[in-house]
Amino acid sequence: MKNAFAIVLFVLSGFFSLAHATAQVPDVILIDGKEYSLNTNPLDRYLDKLGDKAPRFEWPHTALWRGYVATWELAQGKLYLRKVEGHRNSGNDAGSADDSGANVDGMKEMFPDKSDVVADWYTGTLIIPDGEQVEYVHMGYGSTYAKYIVVSIKDGIETERHNLSLDEFERFRDERFAKYKQTDEYKKQAAENKTGNQSMPAEQFDQFLKEFEAERYLSVP
């Protein structure tokens, strides 16, 4: 999952302008029987934890770098993983249009003996767009919406929930990104950008991170 950032940054710096990065297909979350998009990917934490034992998902196109779409549900104060529809190429190159359909049941591969899976590996923040799209951004989860549901999770348990207006969410996003810029992870990414063959100006690089890496810095507890 961590390779997605490196792949996109390489594509951007080597072949395309910043504007050609691709908006990502989100996960799905059910809340009180209503289906929403989820601009956070809690499963990535579990796959990182599995390491070499993780299922091999491959990106079918540039709008799905992580190679899967997961379905979640908030119920009884817990975050449940309900479904994982993954992609695995059948002899074709990654991204081939001939192999774009989901063909991997990730639940069977990861949790063959469980019917209910609580995401007890996940501590972070779920970002759930609500209402009409206000602005489309062709990168990551960069598009903005009229309202947001922001849910704090600790070890798979819901601890807090807020309904935010767009203005409130943008302030929340700016605060989280300012904190992210103080982390070693950000400093490493910025240093790698500066030493790259086709580095981005600092302001453009920050904008790229703010849009494409939104899931990462917004989901920090």
ChimeraX attribute file (.defattr): number of C-alpha atoms within 10 A of each C-alpha:
attribute: neighborCount
match mode: 1-to-1
recipient: residues
	/A:1	14
	/A:2	9
	/A:3	10
	/A:4	16
	/A:5	15
	/A:6	12
	/A:7	11
	/A:8	19
	/A:9	22
	/A:10	16
	/A:11	15
	/A:12	19
	/A:13	16
	/A:14	13
	/A:15	11
	/A:16	13
	/A:17	11
	/A:18	19
	/A:19	11
	/A:20	12
	/A:21	21
	/A:22	20
	/A:23	20
	/A:24	19
	/A:25	19
	/A:26	21
	/A:27	20
	/A:28	20
	/A:29	23
	/A:30	18
	/A:31	11
	/A:32	8
	/A:33	10
	/A:34	8
	/A:35	13
	/A:36	20
	/A:37	17
	/A:38	24
	/A:39	25
	/A:40	21
	/A:41	21
	/A:42	24
	/A:43	20
	/A:44	14
	/A:45	14
	/A:46	16
	/A:47	16
	/A:48	13
	/A:49	12
	/A:50	12
	/A:51	9
	/A:52	9
	/A:53	10
	/A:54	14
	/A:55	17
	/A:56	15
	/A:57	20
	/A:58	19
	/A:59	22
	/A:60	25
	/A:61	17
	/A:62	17
	/A:63	18
	/A:64	20
	/A:65	23
	/A:66	22
	/A:67	24
	/A:68	25
	/A:69	20
	/A:70	20
	/A:71	19
	/A:72	26
	/A:73	22
	/A:74	19
	/A:75	14
	/A:76	9
	/A:77	13
	/A:78	19
	/A:79	24
	/A:80	21
	/A:81	21
	/A:82	17
	/A:83	17
	/A:84	21
	/A:85	17
	/A:86	23
	/A:87	25
	/A:88	21
	/A:89	21
	/A:90	11
	/A:91	8
	/A:92	11
	/A:93	13
	/A:94	18
	/A:95	18
	/A:96	14
	/A:97	11
	/A:98	11
	/A:99	19
	/A:100	17
	/A:101	13
	/A:102	17
	/A:103	15
	/A:104	18
	/A:105	15
	/A:106	21
	/A:107	20
	/A:108	13
	/A:109	12
	/A:110	16
	/A:111	11
	/A:112	9
	/A:113	9
	/A:114	10
	/A:115	11
	/A:116	10
	/A:117	16
	/A:118	19
	/A:119	21
	/A:120	15
	/A:121	14
	/A:122	19
	/A:123	19
	/A:124	21
	/A:125	25
	/A:126	24
	/A:127	22
	/A:128	21
	/A:129	21
	/A:130	19
	/A:131	13
	/A:132	10
	/A:133	12
	/A:134	12
	/A:135	11
	/A:136	12
	/A:137	16
	/A:138	18
	/A:139	22
	/A:140	25
	/A:141	23
	/A:142	23
	/A:143	15
	/A:144	19
	/A:145	18
	/A:146	16
	/A:147	20
	/A:148	19
	/A:149	17
	/A:150	20
	/A:151	18
	/A:152	19
	/A:153	23
	/A:154	18
	/A:155	15
	/A:156	22
	/A:157	20
	/A:158	20
	/A:159	12
	/A:160	12
	/A:161	13
	/A:162	10
	/A:163	14
	/A:164	17
	/A:165	15
	/A:166	18
	/A:167	11
	/A:168	12
	/A:169	20
	/A:170	13
	/A:171	11
	/A:172	14
	/A:173	16
	/A:174	13
	/A:175	12
	/A:176	18
	/A:177	20
	/A:178	11
	/A:179	14
	/A:180	18
	/A:181	14
	/A:182	10
	/A:183	10
	/A:184	10
	/A:185	11
	/A:186	17
	/A:187	13
	/A:188	11
	/A:189	14
	/A:190	19
	/A:191	12
	/A:192	12
	/A:193	18
	/A:194	15
	/A:195	10
	/A:196	13
	/A:197	11
	/A:198	13
	/A:199	19
	/A:200	20
	/A:201	11
	/A:202	12
	/A:203	8
	/A:204	12
	/A:205	18
	/A:206	17
	/A:207	14
	/A:208	21
	/A:209	21
	/A:210	23
	/A:211	19
	/A:212	23
	/A:213	19
	/A:214	21
	/A:215	21
	/A:216	17
	/A:217	20
	/A:218	24
	/A:219	21
	/A:220	14
	/A:221	12
